[in-house]
């Protein structure tokens, strides 16, 4: 356990056991257009978690330019576009290490498990080998199958689960979160706005319509969520989302209203 573990958790910062560090709870999904200046600003303001792929040119440029001291402050998460074989898993990890000119990847994960990747003896073996060799520090998956995720949270070598969680899709509260206590894997939430559906007024809805920041606050108001990803297109959007977190958790009334909206949006 690092010294950061003894610092008190706040709404915006949390010690995450699986990462063995205290992190900012807002992470950046790199593929939605945020420019290089916005990425640098995010890192300067203390955002650490970045969900990266090599097609995100602005983020890639920034990551490749980092000094060693800067690199160590970040949590870089990536994985294979297609992860059906041990060879594809290994090749993607080696390519990412080379492209970013780094000795290790903080998080390496299979994407959309069951759809664009598979949990087999070969892929599991390769993931474990990457971790044991020091090339990867944390093993994860992104997954929509909540029941399966709950089972894997109980018994697997996985350290992190990237899951869909928002007011329209709160099922993780039933299927995943109750199974985290045994091994305490990290939880990274994405699609906080349900692909912006929660930001539009449904027909007949008389209540408030949340901002994107409100949706991030919804996710982080649940203590089981360690990091929520934001995918800003502009620096201004990032600024708004980061500022929203300073308001702290949603109130009971705000949570109730947003859950009610989520039911309408989900249909």
C-alpha positions in Angstrom: 0.0 0.0 0.0 1.4 3.4 -1.0 1.5 6.6 1.1 -1.5 7.8 -1.0 -3.7 5.2 0.6 -3.6 7.0 3.9 -5.0 10.3 2.4 -8.7 10.7 3.0 -11.0 10.0 0.0 -13.0 12.9 -1.4 -15.7 13.0 -4.0 -13.1 13.9 -6.7 -10.2 11.7 -5.5 -10.1 8.2 -4.2 -7.6 5.5 -3.3 -8.2 2.6 -5.6 -6.8 -0.6 -4.2 -6.5 -2.4 -7.5 -4.4 0.5 -8.9 -2.6 1.0 -5.5 -2.8 4.7 -5.9 -5.1 7.7 -5.2 -6.6 8.9 -8.5 -8.8 11.6 -9.8 -12.2 10.0 -10.3 -12.8 11.7 -13.7 -11.0 9.9 -16.5 -10.7 10.8 -20.2 -11.9 8.6 -23.1 -9.6 9.6 -25.8 -11.6 9.0 -29.0 -14.1 11.8 -29.1 -12.0 14.7 -30.4 -10.5 16.6 -27.4 -7.6 18.5 -28.8 -4.0 18.3 -27.7 -4.3 21.5 -25.6 -7.3 20.0 -23.8 -5.4 16.8 -23.0 -2.5 18.7 -21.6 -4.8 20.9 -19.6 -6.6 17.8 -18.2 -3.3 16.3 -17.1 -2.1 19.6 -15.6 -5.3 19.8 -13.6 -4.7 16.4 -12.1 -6.7 14.1 -14.3 -4.8 10.8 -14.4 -6.9 8.0 -15.9 -6.9 7.9 -19.7 -8.6 5.3 -21.8 -6.4 5.3 -24.9 -6.3 3.8 -28.4 -3.7 4.6 -31.1 -6.3 6.3 -33.3 -6.7 9.1 -30.8 -4.0 11.2 -32.3 -4.0 14.2 -30.0 -3.9 12.0 -26.9 -1.2 9.8 -28.5 1.0 12.8 -29.2 0.7 14.0 -25.6 1.4 10.6 -24.1 4.5 10.1 -26.4 5.9 13.4 -25.3 5.7 12.8 -21.5 8.7 13.0 -19.3 9.3 10.0 -17.0 8.0 11.9 -14.0 4.8 12.8 -15.8 4.3 9.3 -17.1 4.3 7.8 -13.6 1.5 10.1 -12.5 -0.9 8.7 -15.2 -3.0 5.6 -15.5 -3.0 4.5 -19.1 -5.6 1.9 -20.0 -5.8 0.2 -23.4 -6.3 -3.2 -25.0 -6.6 -5.2 -28.2 -9.3 -4.1 -30.7 -9.9 -7.8 -31.2 -8.9 -10.2 -28.4 -9.8 -13.7 -29.4 -6.4 -15.3 -29.2 -3.4 -15.2 -26.9 -1.3 -14.0 -29.9 -3.6 -11.0 -30.6 -3.5 -10.0 -26.9 0.3 -10.2 -26.8 0.8 -8.4 -30.1 -1.4 -5.5 -29.1 0.3 -5.0 -25.8 3.8 -5.0 -27.4 2.6 -2.6 -30.1 1.2 -0.2 -27.4 4.4 -0.3 -25.4 6.5 0.5 -28.4 4.2 3.2 -29.7 4.0 5.0 -26.4 7.7 4.4 -25.6 6.9 3.2 -22.2 8.0 0.2 -20.2 4.6 -0.7 -18.8 0.9 -0.3 -19.3 -1.1 0.6 -16.2 -4.3 -1.2 -17.4 -4.6 -3.7 -20.2 -8.0 -5.0 -20.9 -10.1 -7.1 -23.2 -12.7 -5.0 -25.0 -16.4 -5.8 -25.0 -15.9 -9.3 -23.6 -18.1 -11.8 -25.4 -18.4 -9.6 -28.6 -15.0 -8.4 -29.7 -12.9 -10.5 -27.3 -13.1 -13.9 -25.6 -12.2 -15.2 -22.2 -10.4 -18.4 -23.0 -7.5 -20.4 -21.5 -5.2 -18.8 -24.1 -6.3 -15.1 -23.6 -6.3 -15.5 -19.8 -2.8 -17.1 -19.8 -1.4 -14.3 -22.0 -2.9 -11.6 -19.8 -1.5 -13.2 -16.7 1.9 -13.6 -18.3 1.9 -9.9 -19.3 1.2 -8.9 -15.7 3.8 -11.3 -14.3 6.4 -10.0 -16.7 5.8 -6.4 -15.5 4.6 -5.2 -18.9 1.1 -4.7 -17.5 0.2 -3.8 -14.0 -3.6 -4.3 -13.9 -5.8 -6.7 -15.9 -9.3 -5.7 -16.9 -12.2 -6.1 -19.3 -15.0 -4.0 -20.6 -18.2 -5.9 -20.5 -22.0 -5.5 -21.0 -23.0 -8.9 -19.6 -23.5 -7.7 -16.0 -24.3 -11.2 -14.6 -21.1 -12.6 -16.0 -19.1 -9.5 -14.8 -20.5 -10.2 -11.3 -19.3 -13.8 -11.4 -15.9 -12.8 -12.7 -15.6 -10.2 -10.0 -15.8 -13.0 -7.5 -13.4 -15.4 -9.1 -11.0 -14.4 -11.8 -7.5 -12.8 -12.1 -9.2 -9.6 -13.3 -8.3 -6.4 -11.4 -10.7 -4.0 -13.1 -14.1 -3.9 -14.8 -15.1 -1.2 -17.2 -18.9 -1.3 -17.3 -21.9 0.6 -18.6 -23.5 2.4 -15.7 -25.9 5.4 -15.8 -29.3 6.4 -14.6 -30.9 4.6 -17.6 -28.9 1.4 -17.0 -28.4 1.1 -13.2 -28.4 -2.8 -13.3 -24.8 -3.0 -12.1 -26.2 -2.0 -8.6 -27.9 -5.4 -8.6 -25.6 -7.7 -10.7 -22.1 -6.4 -10.1 -21.6 -4.1 -7.1 -22.7 -6.7 -4.5 -19.9 -9.0 -5.7 -17.0 -6.6 -5.3 -16.2 -6.9 -1.6 -14.3 -10.2 -1.8 -11.5 -9.1 -4.2 -12.1 -5.4 -4.5 -11.5 -5.0 -8.2 -11.7 -1.5 -9.6 -14.8 -0.2 -11.4 -14.6 2.2 -14.3 -18.0 3.5 -15.5 -18.6 4.7 -19.0 -21.6 5.9 -21.1 -22.6 8.1 -18.1 -25.0 10.1 -20.4 -26.3 7.0 -22.1 -24.8 8.3 -25.4 -26.4 11.7 -24.6 -29.9 10.3 -24.4 -30.1 11.5 -20.8 -29.3 15.1 -22.0 -32.5 15.4 -24.1 -36.0 16.0 -22.8 -38.2 13.0 -23.5 -41.7 13.5 -24.7 -43.9 14.3 -21.7 -41.1 14.7 -19.2 -41.8 17.6 -16.9 -38.8 17.4 -14.6 -35.3 18.8 -15.0 -33.0 17.6 -17.7 -29.5 17.0 -16.4 -26.2 18.3 -17.7 -23.4 15.9 -18.6 -21.8 16.9 -15.4 -24.9 15.8 -13.5 -24.6 12.4 -15.1 -21.0 12.0 -14.1 -22.0 13.0 -10.5 -24.7 10.3 -10.6 -22.0 7.7 -11.3 -19.6 8.9 -8.7 -22.3 9.3 -6.1 -22.1 5.5 -5.9 -19.1 4.5 -3.8 -18.5 1.4 -5.8 -17.5 3.4 -8.9 -13.9 4.4 -8.8 -13.6 6.3 -12.0 -16.1 7.6 -14.6 -15.0 8.3 -18.1 -15.8 11.5 -20.0 -15.4 11.8 -23.8 -15.2 15.6 -24.4 -15.0 16.9 -28.0 -13.6 20.3 -26.9 -11.6 21.7 -24.1 -14.7 23.7 -23.0 -16.7 20.5 -22.6 -13.9 19.1 -20.4 -13.8 22.3 -18.3 -17.6 22.1 -17.7 -17.4 18.4 -16.8 -14.5 18.8 -14.4 -16.1 21.9 -12.7 -19.4 19.9 -12.2 -17.6 17.4 -9.9 -16.8 20.2 -7.5 -20.5 20.3 -6.6 -20.0 16.9 -4.9 -22.5 14.0 -4.9 -26.1 14.4 -6.0 -28.6 15.0 -3.3 -31.2 12.3 -2.5 -33.8 14.4 -4.4 -31.5 14.8 -7.4 -30.8 11.1 -7.5 -34.4 10.2 -7.3 -35.3 12.6 -10.2 -32.5 11.4 -12.4 -33.4 7.8 -11.8 -37.0 8.6 -12.8 -35.7 10.2 -16.0 -33.5 7.2 -16.6 -36.6 4.9 -16.5 -38.3 7.1 -19.1 -35.3 7.2 -21.3 -34.8 3.4 -21.1 -38.4 2.8 -21.9 
